[in-house]
């Protein structure tokens, strides 16, 4: 088994992370919000259904 670097994107201020599987998770900072999603579109739709986060929050720029 190889190690895979997680890929991520921001939707509506929430961080969406792709992990092995692939599995997609939605985060508010370090806290996971909701379930794991099998598709990125489902995770993005869930993030869009949540209240928009303040864009002034700290983000991981890596």
PDBQT receptor file of N, H, CA, C and O in Angstrom, charges set to zero:
ATOM      1  N   UNK A   1       0.837  -1.177   0.000  1.00  0.00    +0.000 N 
ATOM      2  CA  UNK A   1       0.000   0.000   0.000  1.00  0.00    +0.000 C 
ATOM      3  C   UNK A   1       0.885   1.244   0.000  1.00  0.00    +0.000 C 
ATOM      4  O   UNK A   1       1.868   1.309   0.737  1.00  0.00    +0.000 OA
ATOM      5  N   UNK A   2       0.546   2.203  -0.803  1.00  0.00    +0.000 N 
ATOM      6  H   UNK A   2      -0.253   2.151  -1.402  1.00  0.00    +0.000 HD
ATOM      7  CA  UNK A   2       1.280   3.452  -0.846  1.00  0.00    +0.000 C 
ATOM      8  C   UNK A   2       0.581   4.534  -0.055  1.00  0.00    +0.000 C 
ATOM      9  O   UNK A   2      -0.609   4.436   0.245  1.00  0.00    +0.000 OA
ATOM     10  N   UNK A   3       1.324   5.551   0.275  1.00  0.00    +0.000 N 
ATOM     11  H   UNK A   3       2.291   5.630   0.031  1.00  0.00    +0.000 HD
ATOM     12  CA  UNK A   3       0.774   6.677   1.010  1.00  0.00    +0.000 C 
ATOM     13  C   UNK A   3       0.388   7.742   0.004  1.00  0.00    +0.000 C 
ATOM     14  O   UNK A   3       1.168   8.071  -0.889  1.00  0.00    +0.000 OA
ATOM     15  N   UNK A   4      -0.793   8.273   0.142  1.00  0.00    +0.000 N 
ATOM     16  H   UNK A   4      -1.427   8.005   0.867  1.00  0.00    +0.000 HD
ATOM     17  CA  UNK A   4      -1.302   9.267  -0.792  1.00  0.00    +0.000 C 
ATOM     18  C   UNK A   4      -1.519  10.583  -0.055  1.00  0.00    +0.000 C 
ATOM     19  O   UNK A   4      -2.136  10.609   1.010  1.00  0.00    +0.000 OA
ATOM     20  N   UNK A   5      -1.014  11.663  -0.618  1.00  0.00    +0.000 N 
ATOM     21  H   UNK A   5      -0.512  11.641  -1.483  1.00  0.00    +0.000 HD
ATOM     22  CA  UNK A   5      -1.231  12.978  -0.036  1.00  0.00    +0.000 C 
ATOM     23  C   UNK A   5      -2.674  13.397  -0.292  1.00  0.00    +0.000 C 
ATOM     24  O   UNK A   5      -3.120  13.370  -1.439  1.00  0.00    +0.000 OA
ATOM     25  N   UNK A   6      -3.422  13.785   0.750  1.00  0.00    +0.000 N 
ATOM     26  H   UNK A   6      -3.060  13.807   1.682  1.00  0.00    +0.000 HD
ATOM     27  CA  UNK A   6      -4.803  14.210   0.542  1.00  0.00    +0.000 C 
ATOM     28  C   UNK A   6      -4.884  15.457  -0.336  1.00  0.00    +0.000 C 
ATOM     29  O   UNK A   6      -4.071  16.372  -0.204  1.00  0.00    +0.000 OA
ATOM     30  N   UNK A   7      -5.858  15.484  -1.223  1.00  0.00    +0.000 N 
ATOM     31  H   UNK A   7      -6.518  14.741  -1.330  1.00  0.00    +0.000 HD
ATOM     32  CA  UNK A   7      -6.131  16.659  -2.048  1.00  0.00    +0.000 C 
ATOM     33  C   UNK A   7      -7.293  17.392  -1.402  1.00  0.00    +0.000 C 
ATOM     34  O   UNK A   7      -8.147  16.767  -0.773  1.00  0.00    +0.000 OA
ATOM     35  N   UNK A   8      -7.335  18.715  -1.551  1.00  0.00    +0.000 N 
ATOM     36  H   UNK A   8      -6.641  19.222  -2.062  1.00  0.00    +0.000 HD
ATOM     37  CA  UNK A   8      -8.425  19.456  -0.950  1.00  0.00    +0.000 C 
ATOM     38  C   UNK A   8      -8.812  20.660  -1.795  1.00  0.00    +0.000 C 
ATOM     39  O   UNK A   8      -8.058  21.114  -2.655  1.00  0.00    +0.000 OA
ATOM     40  N   UNK A   9     -10.014  21.163  -1.522  1.00  0.00    +0.000 N 
ATOM     41  H   UNK A   9     -10.627  20.794  -0.822  1.00  0.00    +0.000 HD
ATOM     42  CA  UNK A   9     -10.542  22.351  -2.168  1.00  0.00    +0.000 C 
ATOM     43  C   UNK A   9     -11.459  23.034  -1.163  1.00  0.00    +0.000 C 
ATOM     44  O   UNK A   9     -11.845  22.427  -0.164  1.00  0.00    +0.000 OA
ATOM     45  N   UNK A  10     -11.809  24.283  -1.416  1.00  0.00    +0.000 N 
ATOM     46  H   UNK A  10     -11.496  24.776  -2.227  1.00  0.00    +0.000 HD
ATOM     47  CA  UNK A  10     -12.730  25.017  -0.553  1.00  0.00    +0.000 C 
ATOM     48  C   UNK A  10     -14.026  25.287  -1.293  1.00  0.00    +0.000 C 
ATOM     49  O   UNK A  10     -14.014  25.725  -2.444  1.00  0.00    +0.000 OA
ATOM     50  N   UNK A  11     -15.152  25.025  -0.626  1.00  0.00    +0.000 N 
ATOM     51  H   UNK A  11     -15.162  24.670   0.309  1.00  0.00    +0.000 HD
ATOM     52  CA  UNK A  11     -16.481  25.305  -1.165  1.00  0.00    +0.000 C 
ATOM     53  C   UNK A  11     -17.270  25.998  -0.060  1.00  0.00    +0.000 C 
ATOM     54  O   UNK A  11     -17.449  25.445   1.025  1.00  0.00    +0.000 OA
ATOM     55  N   UNK A  12     -17.740  27.212  -0.343  1.00  0.00    +0.000 N 
ATOM     56  H   UNK A  12     -17.595  27.661  -1.225  1.00  0.00    +0.000 HD
ATOM     57  CA  UNK A  12     -18.576  27.959   0.601  1.00  0.00    +0.000 C 
ATOM     58  C   UNK A  12     -17.838  28.203   1.922  1.00  0.00    +0.000 C 
ATOM     59  O   UNK A  12     -18.471  28.368   2.964  1.00  0.00    +0.000 OA
ATOM     60  N   UNK A  13     -16.512  28.226   1.881  1.00  0.00    +0.000 N 
ATOM     61  H   UNK A  13     -15.997  28.091   1.034  1.00  0.00    +0.000 HD
ATOM     62  CA  UNK A  13     -15.708  28.438   3.074  1.00  0.00    +0.000 C 
ATOM     63  C   UNK A  13     -15.323  27.161   3.805  1.00  0.00    +0.000 C 
ATOM     64  O   UNK A  13     -14.545  27.214   4.758  1.00  0.00    +0.000 OA
ATOM     65  N   UNK A  14     -15.848  26.016   3.385  1.00  0.00    +0.000 N 
ATOM     66  H   UNK A  14     -16.480  25.973   2.611  1.00  0.00    +0.000 HD
ATOM     67  CA  UNK A  14     -15.562  24.733   4.013  1.00  0.00    +0.000 C 
ATOM     68  C   UNK A  14     -14.495  23.997   3.207  1.00  0.00    +0.000 C 
ATOM     69  O   UNK A  14     -14.461  24.082   1.980  1.00  0.00    +0.000 OA
ATOM     70  N   UNK A  15     -13.631  23.279   3.907  1.00  0.00    +0.000 N 
ATOM     71  H   UNK A  15     -13.658  23.209   4.905  1.00  0.00    +0.000 HD
ATOM     72  CA  UNK A  15     -12.563  22.526   3.256  1.00  0.00    +0.000 C 
ATOM     73  C   UNK A  15     -13.080  21.131   2.922  1.00  0.00    +0.000 C 
ATOM     74  O   UNK A  15     -13.584  20.430   3.801  1.00  0.00    +0.000 OA
ATOM     75  N   UNK A  16     -12.960  20.723   1.661  1.00  0.00    +0.000 N 
ATOM     76  H   UNK A  16     -12.551  21.292   0.947  1.00  0.00    +0.000 HD
ATOM     77  CA  UNK A  16     -13.328  19.378   1.230  1.00  0.00    +0.000 C 
ATOM     78  C   UNK A  16     -12.031  18.629   0.946  1.00  0.00    +0.000 C 
ATOM     79  O   UNK A  16     -11.215  19.059   0.129  1.00  0.00    +0.000 OA
ATOM     80  N   UNK A  17     -11.854  17.498   1.636  1.00  0.00    +0.000 N 
ATOM     81  H   UNK A  17     -12.516  17.149   2.299  1.00  0.00    +0.000 HD
ATOM     82  CA  UNK A  17     -10.623  16.729   1.546  1.00  0.00    +0.000 C 
ATOM     83  C   UNK A  17     -10.915  15.379   0.903  1.00  0.00    +0.000 C 
ATOM     84  O   UNK A  17     -11.852  14.685   1.295  1.00  0.00    +0.000 OA
ATOM     85  N   UNK A  18     -10.096  15.011  -0.097  1.00  0.00    +0.000 N 
ATOM     86  H   UNK A  18      -9.334  15.575  -0.415  1.00  0.00    +0.000 HD
ATOM     87  CA  UNK A  18     -10.194  13.695  -0.728  1.00  0.00    +0.000 C 
ATOM     88  C   UNK A  18      -9.170  12.781  -0.074  1.00  0.00    +0.000 C 
ATOM     89  O   UNK A  18      -7.981  13.095  -0.029  1.00  0.00    +0.000 OA
ATOM     90  N   UNK A  19      -9.641  11.650   0.430  1.00  0.00    +0.000 N 
ATOM     91  H   UNK A  19     -10.607  11.395   0.394  1.00  0.00    +0.000 HD
ATOM     92  CA  UNK A  19      -8.773  10.665   1.060  1.00  0.00    +0.000 C 
ATOM     93  C   UNK A  19      -8.812   9.367   0.280  1.00  0.00    +0.000 C 
ATOM     94  O   UNK A  19      -9.498   9.277  -0.738  1.00  0.00    +0.000 OA
ATOM     95  N   UNK A  20      -8.079   8.349   0.747  1.00  0.00    +0.000 N 
ATOM     96  H   UNK A  20      -7.522   8.422   1.575  1.00  0.00    +0.000 HD
ATOM     97  CA  UNK A  20      -8.077   7.035   0.094  1.00  0.00    +0.000 C 
ATOM     98  C   UNK A  20      -9.494   6.515  -0.061  1.00  0.00    +0.000 C 
ATOM     99  O   UNK A  20     -10.348   6.749   0.794  1.00  0.00    +0.000 OA
ATOM    100  N   UNK A  21      -9.732   5.831  -1.119  1.00  0.00    +0.000 N 
ATOM    101  H   UNK A  21      -9.038   5.641  -1.813  1.00  0.00    +0.000 HD
ATOM    102  CA  UNK A  21     -11.051   5.206  -1.296  1.00  0.00    +0.000 C 
ATOM    103  C   UNK A  21     -11.598   5.351  -2.690  1.00  0.00    +0.000 C 
ATOM    104  O   UNK A  21     -11.848   4.298  -3.275  1.00  0.00    +0.000 OA
ATOM    105  N   UNK A  22     -11.820   6.458  -3.302  1.00  0.00    +0.000 N 
ATOM    106  H   UNK A  22     -11.616   7.314  -2.826  1.00  0.00    +0.000 HD
ATOM    107  CA  UNK A  22     -11.724   7.789  -2.698  1.00  0.00    +0.000 C 
ATOM    108  C   UNK A  22     -12.918   8.082  -1.784  1.00  0.00    +0.000 C 
ATOM    109  O   UNK A  22     -14.039   7.628  -2.015  1.00  0.00    +0.000 OA
ATOM    110  N   UNK A  23     -12.635   8.837  -0.769  1.00  0.00    +0.000 N 
ATOM    111  H   UNK A  23     -11.725   9.205  -0.581  1.00  0.00    +0.000 HD
ATOM    112  CA  UNK A  23     -13.637   9.297   0.169  1.00  0.00    +0.000 C 
ATOM    113  C   UNK A  23     -13.456  10.802   0.315  1.00  0.00    +0.000 C 
ATOM    114  O   UNK A  23     -12.328  11.294   0.352  1.00  0.00    +0.000 OA
ATOM    115  N   UNK A  24     -14.558  11.526   0.398  1.00  0.00    +0.000 N 
ATOM    116  H   UNK A  24     -15.474  11.125   0.368  1.00  0.00    +0.000 HD
ATOM    117  CA  UNK A  24     -14.510  12.976   0.531  1.00  0.00    +0.000 C 
ATOM    118  C   UNK A  24     -15.144  13.371   1.858  1.00  0.00    +0.000 C 
ATOM    119  O   UNK A  24     -16.219  12.890   2.215  1.00  0.00    +0.000 OA
ATOM    120  N   UNK A  25     -14.455  14.265   2.592  1.00  0.00    +0.000 N 
ATOM    121  H   UNK A  25     -13.582  14.656   2.301  1.00  0.00    +0.000 HD
ATOM    122  CA  UNK A  25     -14.943  14.739   3.884  1.00  0.00    +0.000 C 
ATOM    123  C   UNK A  25     -14.995  16.259   3.862  1.00  0.00    +0.000 C 
ATOM    124  O   UNK A  25     -14.181  16.908   3.204  1.00  0.00    +0.000 OA
ATOM    125  N   UNK A  26     -15.964  16.824   4.591  1.00  0.00    +0.000 N 
ATOM    126  H   UNK A  26     -16.624  16.297   5.126  1.00  0.00    +0.000 HD
ATOM    127  CA  UNK A  26     -16.131  18.271   4.687  1.00  0.00    +0.000 C 
ATOM    128  C   UNK A  26     -15.674  18.700   6.080  1.00  0.00    +0.000 C 
ATOM    129  O   UNK A  26     -16.080  18.114   7.084  1.00  0.00    +0.000 OA
ATOM    130  N   UNK A  27     -14.820  19.736   6.130  1.00  0.00    +0.000 N 
ATOM    131  H   UNK A  27     -14.490  20.212   5.314  1.00  0.00    +0.000 HD
ATOM    132  CA  UNK A  27     -14.276  20.216   7.398  1.00  0.00    +0.000 C 
ATOM    133  C   UNK A  27     -14.546  21.696   7.603  1.00  0.00    +0.000 C 
ATOM    134  O   UNK A  27     -14.518  22.487   6.660  1.00  0.00    +0.000 OA
ATOM    135  N   UNK A  28     -14.807  22.053   8.852  1.00  0.00    +0.000 N 
ATOM    136  H   UNK A  28     -14.830  21.410   9.617  1.00  0.00    +0.000 HD
ATOM    137  CA  UNK A  28     -14.857  23.437   9.315  1.00  0.00    +0.000 C 
ATOM    138  C   UNK A  28     -13.661  23.573  10.248  1.00  0.00    +0.000 C 
ATOM    139  O   UNK A  28     -13.744  23.232  11.428  1.00  0.00    +0.000 OA
ATOM    140  N   UNK A  29     -12.560  24.068   9.719  1.00  0.00    +0.000 N 
ATOM    141  H   UNK A  29     -12.493  24.344   8.761  1.00  0.00    +0.000 HD
ATOM    142  CA  UNK A  29     -11.308  24.073  10.477  1.00  0.00    +0.000 C 
ATOM    143  C   UNK A  29     -10.794  22.651  10.596  1.00  0.00    +0.000 C 
ATOM    144  O   UNK A  29     -10.573  21.981   9.588  1.00  0.00    +0.000 OA
ATOM    145  N   UNK A  30     -10.604  22.185  11.826  1.00  0.00    +0.000 N 
ATOM    146  H   UNK A  30     -10.784  22.729  12.645  1.00  0.00    +0.000 HD
ATOM    147  CA  UNK A  30     -10.135  20.816  12.066  1.00  0.00    +0.000 C 
ATOM    148  C   UNK A  30     -11.283  19.856  12.362  1.00  0.00    +0.000 C 
ATOM    149  O   UNK A  30     -11.056  18.662  12.557  1.00  0.00    +0.000 OA
ATOM    150  N   UNK A  31     -12.497  20.360  12.395  1.00  0.00    +0.000 N 
ATOM    151  H   UNK A  31     -12.681  21.330  12.236  1.00  0.00    +0.000 HD
ATOM    152  CA  UNK A  31     -13.663  19.554  12.781  1.00  0.00    +0.000 C 
ATOM    153  C   UNK A  31     -14.404  19.058  11.540  1.00  0.00    +0.000 C 
ATOM    154  O   UNK A  31     -14.793  19.847  10.678  1.00  0.00    +0.000 OA
ATOM    155  N   UNK A  32     -14.595  17.726  11.462  1.00  0.00    +0.000 N 
ATOM    156  H   UNK A  32     -14.279  17.085  12.162  1.00  0.00    +0.000 HD
ATOM    157  CA  UNK A  32     -15.337  17.156  10.339  1.00  0.00    +0.000 C 
ATOM    158  C   UNK A  32     -16.818  17.463  10.505  1.00  0.00    +0.000 C 
ATOM    159  O   UNK A  32     -17.374  17.331  11.595  1.00  0.00    +0.000 OA
ATOM    160  N   UNK A  33     -17.450  17.874   9.407  1.00  0.00    +0.000 N 
ATOM    161  H   UNK A  33     -16.998  17.982   8.522  1.00  0.00    +0.000 HD
ATOM    162  CA  UNK A  33     -18.874  18.192   9.392  1.00  0.00    +0.000 C 
ATOM    163  C   UNK A  33     -19.565  17.132   8.536  1.00  0.00    +0.000 C 
ATOM    164  O   UNK A  33     -19.157  16.905   7.397  1.00  0.00    +0.000 OA
ATOM    165  N   UNK A  34     -20.584  16.492   9.050  1.00  0.00    +0.000 N 
ATOM    166  H   UNK A  34     -20.916  16.676   9.975  1.00  0.00    +0.000 HD
ATOM    167  CA  UNK A  34     -21.356  15.532   8.273  1.00  0.00    +0.000 C 
ATOM    168  C   UNK A  34     -20.640  14.201   8.090  1.00  0.00    +0.000 C 
ATOM    169  O   UNK A  34     -19.695  13.872   8.807  1.00  0.00    +0.000 OA
ATOM    170  N   UNK A  35     -21.118  13.453   7.113  1.00  0.00    +0.000 N 
ATOM    171  H   UNK A  35     -21.885  13.720   6.530  1.00  0.00    +0.000 HD
ATOM    172  CA  UNK A  35     -20.626  12.106   6.841  1.00  0.00    +0.000 C 
ATOM    173  C   UNK A  35     -19.478  12.123   5.839  1.00  0.00    +0.000 C 
ATOM    174  O   UNK A  35     -19.056  13.179   5.368  1.00  0.00    +0.000 OA
ATOM    175  N   UNK A  36     -18.988  10.933   5.528  1.00  0.00    +0.000 N 
ATOM    176  H   UNK A  36     -19.331  10.075   5.911  1.00  0.00    +0.000 HD
ATOM    177  CA  UNK A  36     -18.045  10.763   4.426  1.00  0.00    +0.000 C 
ATOM    178  C   UNK A  36     -18.864  10.600   3.151  1.00  0.00    +0.000 C 
ATOM    179  O   UNK A  36     -19.921   9.969   3.164  1.00  0.00    +0.000 OA
ATOM    180  N   UNK A  37     -18.377  11.167   2.051  1.00  0.00    +0.000 N 
ATOM    181  H   UNK A  37     -17.518  11.680   2.040  1.00  0.00    +0.000 HD
ATOM    182  CA  UNK A  37     -19.096  11.120   0.784  1.00  0.00    +0.000 C 
ATOM    183  C   UNK A  37     -18.278  10.355  -0.251  1.00  0.00    +0.000 C 
ATOM    184  O   UNK A  37     -17.056  10.502  -0.297  1.00  0.00    +0.000 OA
ATOM    185  N   UNK A  38     -18.938   9.531  -1.094  1.00  0.00    +0.000 N 
ATOM    186  H   UNK A  38     -19.931   9.412  -1.057  1.00  0.00    +0.000 HD
ATOM    187  CA  UNK A  38     -18.207   8.779  -2.109  1.00  0.00    +0.000 C 
ATOM    188  C   UNK A  38     -17.823   9.617  -3.334  1.00  0.00    +0.000 C 
ATOM    189  O   UNK A  38     -16.957   9.213  -4.110  1.00  0.00    +0.000 OA
ATOM    190  N   UNK A  39     -18.463  10.781  -3.514  1.00  0.00    +0.000 N 
ATOM    191  H   UNK A  39     -19.167  11.108  -2.884  1.00  0.00    +0.000 HD
ATOM    192  CA  UNK A  39     -18.213  11.628  -4.689  1.00  0.00    +0.000 C 
ATOM    193  C   UNK A  39     -17.964  13.064  -4.258  1.00  0.00    +0.000 C 
ATOM    194  O   UNK A  39     -18.579  13.548  -3.308  1.00  0.00    +0.000 OA
ATOM    195  N   UNK A  40     -17.064  13.743  -4.956  1.00  0.00    +0.000 N 
ATOM    196  H   UNK A  40     -16.564  13.349  -5.728  1.00  0.00    +0.000 HD
ATOM    197  CA  UNK A  40     -16.744  15.129  -4.621  1.00  0.00    +0.000 C 
ATOM    198  C   UNK A  40     -17.952  16.037  -4.789  1.00  0.00    +0.000 C 
ATOM    199  O   UNK A  40     -18.121  16.987  -4.025  1.00  0.00    +0.000 OA
ATOM    200  N   UNK A  41     -18.799  15.758  -5.785  1.00  0.00    +0.000 N 
ATOM    201  H   UNK A  41     -18.662  14.987  -6.406  1.00  0.00    +0.000 HD
ATOM    202  CA  UNK A  41     -19.991  16.578  -6.022  1.00  0.00    +0.000 C 
ATOM    203  C   UNK A  41     -20.965  16.531  -4.855  1.00  0.00    +0.000 C 
ATOM    204  O   UNK A  41     -21.615  17.529  -4.543  1.00  0.00    +0.000 OA
ATOM    205  N   UNK A  42     -21.067  15.373  -4.211  1.00  0.00    +0.000 N 
ATOM    206  H   UNK A  42     -20.539  14.563  -4.465  1.00  0.00    +0.000 HD
ATOM    207  CA  UNK A  42     -21.949  15.253  -3.044  1.00  0.00    +0.000 C 
ATOM    208  C   UNK A  42     -21.394  16.066  -1.873  1.00  0.00    +0.000 C 
ATOM    209  O   UNK A  42     -22.149  16.733  -1.165  1.00  0.00    +0.000 OA
ATOM    210  N   UNK A  43     -20.093  16.010  -1.674  1.00  0.00    +0.000 N 
ATOM    211  H   UNK A  43     -19.480  15.469  -2.250  1.00  0.00    +0.000 HD
ATOM    212  CA  UNK A  43     -19.468  16.788  -0.602  1.00  0.00    +0.000 C 
ATOM    213  C   UNK A  43     -19.618  18.289  -0.867  1.00  0.00    +0.000 C 
ATOM    214  O   UNK A  43     -19.885  19.061   0.055  1.00  0.00    +0.000 OA
ATOM    215  N   UNK A  44     -19.445  18.701  -2.126  1.00  0.00    +0.000 N 
ATOM    216  H   UNK A  44     -19.229  18.074  -2.875  1.00  0.00    +0.000 HD
ATOM    217  CA  UNK A  44     -19.593  20.110  -2.484  1.00  0.00    +0.000 C 
ATOM    218  C   UNK A  44     -21.032  20.575  -2.298  1.00  0.00    +0.000 C 
ATOM    219  O   UNK A  44     -21.265  21.678  -1.803  1.00  0.00    +0.000 OA
ATOM    220  N   UNK A  45     -21.997  19.752  -2.687  1.00  0.00    +0.000 N 
ATOM    221  H   UNK A  45     -21.808  18.856  -3.089  1.00  0.00    +0.000 HD
ATOM    222  CA  UNK A  45     -23.407  20.105  -2.510  1.00  0.00    +0.000 C 
ATOM    223  C   UNK A  45     -23.744  20.242  -1.025  1.00  0.00    +0.000 C 
ATOM    224  O   UNK A  45     -24.494  21.137  -0.634  1.00  0.00    +0.000 OA
ATOM    225  N   UNK A  46     -23.189  19.357  -0.205  1.00  0.00    +0.000 N 
ATOM    226  H   UNK A  46     -22.580  18.630  -0.522  1.00  0.00    +0.000 HD
ATOM    227  CA  UNK A  46     -23.416  19.438   1.237  1.00  0.00    +0.000 C 
ATOM    228  C   UNK A  46     -22.813  20.734   1.790  1.00  0.00    +0.000 C 
ATOM    229  O   UNK A  46     -23.457  21.427   2.578  1.00  0.00    +0.000 OA
ATOM    230  N   UNK A  47     -21.586  21.062   1.383  1.00  0.00    +0.000 N 
ATOM    231  H   UNK A  47     -21.064  20.499   0.743  1.00  0.00    +0.000 HD
ATOM    232  CA  UNK A  47     -20.936  22.296   1.845  1.00  0.00    +0.000 C 
ATOM    233  C   UNK A  47     -21.738  23.522   1.414  1.00  0.00    +0.000 C 
ATOM    234  O   UNK A  47     -21.844  24.488   2.170  1.00  0.00    +0.000 OA
ATOM    235  N   UNK A  48     -22.298  23.491   0.216  1.00  0.00    +0.000 N 
ATOM    236  H   UNK A  48     -22.211  22.707  -0.398  1.00  0.00    +0.000 HD
ATOM    237  CA  UNK A  48     -23.115  24.621  -0.259  1.00  0.00    +0.000 C 
ATOM    238  C   UNK A  48     -24.429  24.742   0.502  1.00  0.00    +0.000 C 
ATOM    239  O   UNK A  48     -25.008  25.826   0.559  1.00  0.00    +0.000 OA
ATOM    240  N   UNK A  49     -24.906  23.649   1.086  1.00  0.00    +0.000 N 
ATOM    241  H   UNK A  49     -24.435  22.768   1.040  1.00  0.00    +0.000 HD
ATOM    242  CA  UNK A  49     -26.166  23.690   1.839  1.00  0.00    +0.000 C 
ATOM    243  C   UNK A  49     -25.972  24.258   3.244  1.00  0.00    +0.000 C 
ATOM    244  O   UNK A  49     -26.949  24.590   3.915  1.00  0.00    +0.000 OA
ATOM    245  N   UNK A  50     -24.719  24.373   3.697  1.00  0.00    +0.000 N 
ATOM    246  H   UNK A  50     -23.925  24.103   3.152  1.00  0.00    +0.000 HD
ATOM    247  CA  UNK A  50     -24.416  24.896   5.025  1.00  0.00    +0.000 C 
ATOM    248  C   UNK A  50     -24.307  26.419   4.988  1.00  0.00    +0.000 C 
ATOM    249  O   UNK A  50     -24.070  26.993   3.925  1.00  0.00    +0.000 OA
ATOM    250  N   UNK A  51     -24.475  27.079   6.133  1.00  0.00    +0.000 N 
ATOM    251  H   UNK A  51     -24.667  26.613   6.996  1.00  0.00    +0.000 HD
ATOM    252  CA  UNK A  51     -24.282  28.538   6.168  1.00  0.00    +0.000 C 
ATOM    253  C   UNK A  51     -22.859  28.895   5.741  1.00  0.00    +0.000 C 
ATOM    254  O   UNK A  51     -21.903  28.222   6.127  1.00  0.00    +0.000 OA
ATOM    255  N   UNK A  52     -22.725  29.948   4.950  1.00  0.00    +0.000 N 
ATOM    256  H   UNK A  52     -23.502  30.495   4.637  1.00  0.00    +0.000 HD
ATOM    257  CA  UNK A  52     -21.417  30.352   4.448  1.00  0.00    +0.000 C 
ATOM    258  C   UNK A  52     -20.506  30.764   5.601  1.00  0.00    +0.000 C 
ATOM    259  O   UNK A  52     -20.909  31.490   6.509  1.00  0.00    +0.000 OA
ATOM    260  N   UNK A  53     -19.261  30.278   5.538  1.00  0.00    +0.000 N 
ATOM    261  H   UNK A  53     -18.933  29.688   4.800  1.00  0.00    +0.000 HD
ATOM    262  CA  UNK A  53     -18.276  30.650   6.554  1.00  0.00    +0.000 C 
ATOM    263  C   UNK A  53     -17.652  31.983   6.194  1.00  0.00    +0.000 C 
ATOM    264  O   UNK A  53     -17.558  32.352   5.023  1.00  0.00    +0.000 OA
ATOM    265  N   UNK A  54     -17.225  32.700   7.228  1.00  0.00    +0.000 N 
ATOM    266  H   UNK A  54     -17.302  32.401   8.179  1.00  0.00    +0.000 HD
ATOM    267  CA  UNK A  54     -16.522  33.968   7.037  1.00  0.00    +0.000 C 
ATOM    268  C   UNK A  54     -15.214  33.700   6.295  1.00  0.00    +0.000 C 
ATOM    269  O   UNK A  54     -14.429  32.847   6.708  1.00  0.00    +0.000 OA
ATOM    270  N   UNK A  55     -14.980  34.418   5.213  1.00  0.00    +0.000 N 
ATOM    271  H   UNK A  55     -15.617  35.112   4.878  1.00  0.00    +0.000 HD
ATOM    272  CA  UNK A  55     -13.781  34.185   4.408  1.00  0.00    +0.000 C 
ATOM    273  C   UNK A  55     -12.530  34.718   5.087  1.00  0.00    +0.000 C 
ATOM    274  O   UNK A  55     -11.426  34.511   4.584  1.00  0.00    +0.000 OA
ATOM    275  N   UNK A  56     -12.676  35.396   6.215  1.00  0.00    +0.000 N 
ATOM    276  H   UNK A  56     -13.573  35.564   6.624  1.00  0.00    +0.000 HD
ATOM    277  CA  UNK A  56     -11.531  35.908   6.950  1.00  0.00    +0.000 C 
ATOM    278  C   UNK A  56     -10.900  34.881   7.867  1.00  0.00    +0.000 C 
ATOM    279  O   UNK A  56      -9.931  35.188   8.561  1.00  0.00    +0.000 OA
ATOM    280  N   UNK A  57     -11.437  33.649   7.884  1.00  0.00    +0.000 N 
ATOM    281  H   UNK A  57     -12.224  33.400   7.320  1.00  0.00    +0.000 HD
ATOM    282  CA  UNK A  57     -10.869  32.606   8.740  1.00  0.00    +0.000 C 
ATOM    283  C   UNK A  57      -9.547  32.138   8.163  1.00  0.00    +0.000 C 
ATOM    284  O   UNK A  57      -9.286  32.295   6.970  1.00  0.00    +0.000 OA
ATOM    285  N   UNK A  58      -8.706  31.555   9.032  1.00  0.00    +0.000 N 
ATOM    286  H   UNK A  58      -8.919  31.428  10.001  1.00  0.00    +0.000 HD
ATOM    287  CA  UNK A  58      -7.418  31.038   8.589  1.00  0.00    +0.000 C 
ATOM    288  C   UNK A  58      -7.631  29.834   7.679  1.00  0.00    +0.000 C 
ATOM    289  O   UNK A  58      -8.509  29.005   7.918  1.00  0.00    +0.000 OA
ATOM    290  N   UNK A  59      -6.812  29.754   6.631  1.00  0.00    +0.000 N 
ATOM    291  H   UNK A  59      -6.099  30.428   6.437  1.00  0.00    +0.000 HD
ATOM    292  CA  UNK A  59      -6.851  28.618   5.714  1.00  0.00    +0.000 C 
ATOM    293  C   UNK A  59      -5.460  28.048   5.556  1.00  0.00    +0.000 C 
ATOM    294  O   UNK A  59      -4.459  28.756   5.672  1.00  0.00    +0.000 OA
ATOM    295  N   UNK A  60      -5.418  26.759   5.291  1.00  0.00    +0.000 N 
ATOM    296  H   UNK A  60      -6.231  26.184   5.197  1.00  0.00    +0.000 HD
ATOM    297  CA  UNK A  60      -4.159  26.077   5.005  1.00  0.00    +0.000 C 
ATOM    298  C   UNK A  60      -3.760  26.422   3.579  1.00  0.00    +0.000 C 
ATOM    299  O   UNK A  60      -4.450  26.028   2.640  1.00  0.00    +0.000 OA
ATOM    300  N   UNK A  61      -2.669  27.145   3.395  1.00  0.00    +0.000 N 
ATOM    301  H   UNK A  61      -2.108  27.466   4.158  1.00  0.00    +0.000 HD
ATOM    302  CA  UNK A  61      -2.251  27.601   2.059  1.00  0.00    +0.000 C 
ATOM    303  C   UNK A  61      -1.375  26.600   1.347  1.00  0.00    +0.000 C 
ATOM    304  O   UNK A  61      -0.918  26.890   0.242  1.00  0.00    +0.000 OA
ATOM    305  N   UNK A  62      -1.109  25.422   1.921  1.00  0.00    +0.000 N 
ATOM    306  H   UNK A  62      -1.480  25.186   2.819  1.00  0.00    +0.000 HD
ATOM    307  CA  UNK A  62      -0.218  24.450   1.285  1.00  0.00    +0.000 C 
ATOM    308  C   UNK A  62      -0.868  23.740   0.139  1.00  0.00    +0.000 C 
ATOM    309  O   UNK A  62      -0.243  22.892  -0.497  1.00  0.00    +0.000 OA
TER     310      UNK A  62
